[in-house]
């Protein structure tokens, strides 16, 4: 039975900016889940606290959010001072593909998060765009909120590069968000995969949260939802394939999960495969995006050429560039 949490706070000359909270551990619960429940925090923030070294069990530091609690421990959490919640414009280089009064399309570089979170307030696409243009600001887009995402109608993973569209006014935001939700968009990606897949593969396999690693998705898993991806092999070299992927649904990590499910994880993908000396991120690029323009519903297409790091990785593997058929699907 979970014991009632007991909270203590210590504030002194040395720790005047810190807030210490302690509670008795609930038996059988994950550490991050226990912290989130006991301190009324989001689970992602609780995990960040563990990862950043702010948590102790019986006075000893613990660094694994997935640690299972026995129920006899005392968990102590040091809550750092609140970070400034306002999101400010930053001078972050961006490749602007297209812009009009309703939307803008960028070629997002790798290592750039789409929007701020409770723990990341700088170095995102939103920070980069705020200094360049107006973005849609619906009522729920409060700059002091944990999840501040004006203009964001879809997202790319931090280390995935390529075409990303943002809305510049509320009406455009509503229409673009609806287009993605109703699957009125066409998305094409280029990836380098480690292994072998057949030509012209259609993968129809539901994706859900991984049962033990909550940072991962998997075929099946918890609360699985239908997911469908078409893969076409553009070129092969021994042990690797260059593929074009066309996801018909928009599940989290969909292309990465489906390729891993086929036994051909993406080159450099540390979550679903392994790191590579050839590239310092997963070799996945959002190559082309077609969607109905929010002003008149006419189809508009944006293309971002495959970046240098992926091209160089493919050449080092023995491939040639440009591969035949990259413009066709």
C-alpha positions in Angstrom: 0.0 0.0 0.0 1.3 3.4 -0.9 2.2 5.5 2.1 0.9 9.0 2.4 3.6 11.4 1.0 5.4 13.5 3.6 6.9 16.7 2.4 9.7 18.7 4.0 11.4 21.9 2.8 14.8 23.2 3.8 15.7 26.8 3.0 18.9 28.3 4.4 21.8 30.5 3.3 23.3 27.9 1.1 20.1 26.4 -0.3 17.8 29.4 -0.2 16.9 28.9 -3.9 16.3 25.2 -3.4 13.2 23.4 -2.3 13.6 19.9 -0.7 10.7 17.5 -0.8 10.7 14.0 0.8 8.1 11.2 0.8 7.9 7.6 1.6 8.2 5.4 -1.6 5.2 3.5 -2.8 6.0 -0.2 -3.3 6.3 -1.4 -6.9 6.1 2.0 -8.6 8.6 3.5 -11.0 10.6 6.4 -9.5 9.5 9.0 -12.0 5.9 8.0 -11.7 6.1 8.1 -7.9 7.6 11.6 -8.0 5.0 12.8 -10.4 2.2 11.5 -8.2 3.6 12.6 -4.9 4.6 16.1 -5.9 1.8 16.7 -8.5 4.3 17.2 -11.4 4.2 16.0 -15.0 5.9 12.7 -15.5 8.3 14.2 -18.1 9.4 16.8 -15.6 9.8 14.2 -12.9 12.1 12.2 -15.3 14.1 15.3 -16.0 14.6 15.8 -12.3 16.0 12.3 -12.0 18.2 12.6 -15.1 19.6 15.9 -13.9 20.7 14.5 -10.5 18.0 16.2 -8.3 16.7 12.9 -6.7 18.0 10.8 -3.9 16.8 7.5 -2.4 17.7 7.1 1.3 20.2 9.9 0.9 22.0 8.5 -2.1 21.8 9.9 -5.6 19.9 7.9 -8.2 20.0 8.5 -11.9 17.5 6.1 -13.4 13.9 7.2 -13.7 12.8 3.6 -14.3 14.1 2.5 -10.9 11.5 0.3 -9.2 10.7 1.2 -5.6 10.4 -1.4 -2.8 8.3 0.7 -0.5 10.7 1.0 2.3 12.7 3.9 0.9 12.6 7.7 1.5 12.7 9.6 -1.8 14.1 13.1 -1.6 13.7 15.5 -4.5 15.5 18.9 -4.8 13.3 21.2 -6.8 15.5 23.7 -8.6 14.4 27.4 -8.9 11.7 27.8 -11.5 13.1 28.6 -14.9 11.9 31.8 -16.6 8.8 30.7 -18.5 8.7 33.4 -21.1 9.9 32.3 -24.5 12.1 34.9 -26.3 13.1 35.3 -29.9 16.6 34.1 -30.7 19.1 34.5 -33.5 19.1 30.9 -34.7 20.0 30.2 -38.4 17.0 28.9 -40.4 16.6 28.0 -44.0 13.3 29.6 -45.0 11.8 27.7 -48.0 8.6 29.7 -48.4 6.5 32.4 -46.7 3.3 34.2 -47.3 0.6 35.9 -45.1 -0.7 32.5 -43.8 2.2 30.1 -43.4 5.9 29.6 -43.7 7.9 26.5 -44.6 11.4 25.9 -43.2 14.1 23.3 -43.7 14.5 22.3 -40.1 18.1 21.4 -39.3 18.9 18.4 -37.0 19.4 19.0 -33.3 16.6 21.6 -33.1 13.4 20.9 -31.1 10.1 22.0 -32.6 8.8 24.0 -29.7 9.5 24.8 -26.0 8.7 22.3 -23.2 8.6 22.6 -19.4 12.4 22.2 -19.3 13.5 23.6 -22.6 12.8 27.3 -23.2 15.5 28.2 -25.7 17.0 26.8 -28.9 13.7 25.7 -30.6 12.0 26.4 -33.9 9.6 28.7 -32.1 12.4 30.7 -30.6 14.0 31.0 -34.0 10.8 32.1 -35.7 9.6 34.6 -33.1 12.3 37.1 -34.2 11.3 36.7 -37.8 7.6 36.6 -38.2 4.2 36.7 -36.5 2.9 33.2 -35.5 -0.6 32.0 -34.7 -1.5 32.6 -31.1 -4.7 30.8 -30.1 -6.0 31.4 -26.6 -4.2 28.3 -25.2 -0.8 29.5 -26.5 0.3 31.3 -23.4 4.0 32.2 -23.4 4.2 31.3 -19.7 2.8 27.8 -20.3 4.9 24.7 -20.1 4.1 23.7 -23.6 4.2 26.9 -25.6 3.8 26.2 -29.3 2.5 29.1 -31.4 2.4 28.3 -35.1 3.2 24.6 -34.6 0.8 22.4 -36.6 3.0 19.4 -36.9 6.4 18.3 -35.5 9.6 16.7 -36.5 11.8 14.8 -34.0 14.8 16.8 -32.7 17.3 15.0 -34.9 15.1 14.7 -38.0 15.8 17.3 -40.6 13.6 18.6 -43.4 10.3 20.4 -44.3 8.3 21.8 -41.5 5.3 24.2 -41.9 4.1 26.7 -39.4 1.0 28.9 -39.3 1.1 32.7 -39.1 -2.4 33.4 -38.0 -5.2 31.6 -36.1 -7.4 30.8 -39.1 -4.4 29.2 -41.0 -3.5 27.3 -37.8 -7.0 25.8 -37.5 -7.1 24.8 -41.2 -3.6 23.3 -41.3 -4.1 21.4 -38.1 -7.3 20.0 -39.5 -5.5 19.0 -42.8 -2.9 16.9 -40.8 -5.6 15.4 -38.6 -7.7 14.4 -41.6 -4.7 13.1 -43.5 -5.1 15.5 -46.3 -1.3 16.0 -46.5 1.3 13.9 -48.3 4.7 13.4 -46.6 7.8 11.9 -48.1 11.0 11.1 -46.2 14.5 9.9 -47.2 16.3 7.5 -44.8 19.4 5.4 -44.7 18.6 2.0 -43.1 20.9 -0.7 -41.8 19.9 -4.0 -43.2 17.7 -5.3 -46.0 14.1 -4.6 -47.0 12.1 -5.6 -50.0 11.3 -3.2 -52.8 7.9 -1.4 -52.6 6.9 -2.5 -49.1 3.7 -1.5 -47.5 3.9 -1.8 -43.7 0.5 -1.8 -41.9 1.4 -2.3 -38.2 -0.2 -0.5 -35.3 2.2 1.5 -33.0 1.9 2.1 -29.3 4.0 3.0 -26.3 6.7 0.5 -25.4 5.6 -1.5 -22.3 8.9 -1.1 -20.4 10.7 1.9 -22.0 8.3 4.8 -22.0 10.6 6.9 -24.1 10.1 4.4 -27.0 7.3 3.4 -29.3 6.9 -0.1 -30.7 4.7 -2.2 -33.0 1.9 -3.2 -30.7 2.6 -1.8 -27.3 0.2 0.2 -25.1 -2.8 1.9 -26.6 -1.6 1.0 -30.1 -3.1 3.0 -33.0 -3.1 2.0 -36.7 0.0 3.0 -38.6 0.7 2.6 -42.3 4.0 3.4 -44.2 5.0 2.7 -47.8 8.7 2.2 -48.4 10.5 2.3 -51.7 14.2 1.3 -52.1 16.1 3.9 -54.0 19.5 2.3 -53.9 21.3 -0.5 -52.2 24.9 -1.1 -51.0 26.1 -4.1 -49.1 24.3 -4.1 -45.7 22.4 -0.8 -46.2 19.5 0.6 -48.2 18.6 4.2 -49.1 14.8 4.4 -48.9 12.0 6.8 -49.5 9.2 6.5 -47.0 5.7 7.8 -47.3 3.7 7.6 -44.0 0.0 7.5 -44.5 -0.6 8.1 -40.8 1.3 10.4 -38.3 2.2 8.3 -35.3 5.2 9.2 -33.1 8.5 7.8 -34.5 6.4 6.0 -37.1 9.1 5.6 -39.8 11.8 4.8 -37.3 9.6 2.1 -35.6 8.4 0.5 -38.8 12.0 0.2 -40.2 13.2 -1.3 -36.9 10.3 -3.7 -37.1 11.5 -4.8 -40.5 14.9 -5.4 -39.0 16.5 -2.4 -40.8 16.7 0.4 -38.2 17.8 3.9 -39.4 21.5 4.6 -39.5 22.6 6.4 -36.4 19.3 6.0 -34.5 20.4 5.4 -30.9 16.8 4.7 -29.7 15.8 2.0 -32.2 19.2 0.9 -33.5 22.6 2.2 -32.6 24.9 5.1 -33.0 27.2 5.4 -36.1 30.6 6.9 -36.8 29.2 8.0 -40.2 26.6 10.4 -38.9 25.8 11.9 -35.4 22.0 11.6 -35.6 19.4 9.3 -37.2 19.7 9.5 -41.0 16.1 10.6 -41.5 15.0 13.7 -43.6 11.6 15.1 -44.3 12.1 15.5 -48.0 8.8 16.8 -49.3 5.4 17.9 -47.9 2.2 18.6 -49.9 -0.8 20.1 -48.2 -3.9 22.2 -49.0 -3.1 25.9 -48.6 -5.3 27.4 -45.9 -6.3 30.4 -48.0 -7.8 28.5 -51.0 -7.3 24.8 -50.4 -5.1 24.5 -53.5 -2.3 22.0 -53.1 1.1 23.4 -52.4 4.3 21.4 -52.2 7.6 22.2 -50.3 10.8 20.3 -50.9 14.1 20.4 -48.8 17.1 18.7 -50.5 18.8 15.9 -48.5 21.4 17.5 -46.2 25.1 17.1 -46.6 25.6 14.8 -43.6 23.3 12.2 -45.0 24.7 12.4 -48.5 28.2 12.1 -47.2 27.2 9.1 -45.1 25.7 7.3 -48.1 28.8 8.0 -50.3 31.1 6.6 -47.6 29.0 3.5 -47.5 29.7 3.1 -51.3 26.5 4.6 -52.7 26.2 7.2 -55.4 24.4 10.5 -55.5 21.9 11.5 -56.6 20.2 8.1 -56.6 17.9 7.2 -59.5 14.2 7.7 -58.7 14.6 10.1 -55.8 12.0 12.5 -57.4 9.5 9.7 -58.0 7.4 7.7 -55.6 
